[in-house]
Amino acid sequence: MTNTTIALGGRDYALRPLTLGQLRVVLPAFARAAKLNAADGIDAAIDILAAALARDHASLTRDALLELEVLPADLAAAVARIAELSGLVPKEGDGTGESPADR
């Protein structure tokens, strides 16, 4: 697994592969986001971001994230990068056609 970068509020944040503890928070939040309305989906996205950023960017708590000026497209892109990093979807440009569990 490799590191990735997400952009939030005009700043880039590096992320390492997620720990099992981070995955315990991120995976249920992705499941919630998949079946919720827009407002609840944003809350799930914030939970995903907070968990993924916690190890390397401790100051970006859930409350701090709520104060960031983030465009919806940037929020969606950040969550998509975290989905790749957590192994939920293949990385962009990964032409293998295999799911991460097949590797």
Summary of the structure (lengths in Angstrom):
residues: 103
radius of gyration: 13.2
end to end distance: 11.9
largest distance: 39.4
contacts: 267
relative contact order: 0.19
helix: 51%
strand: 10%
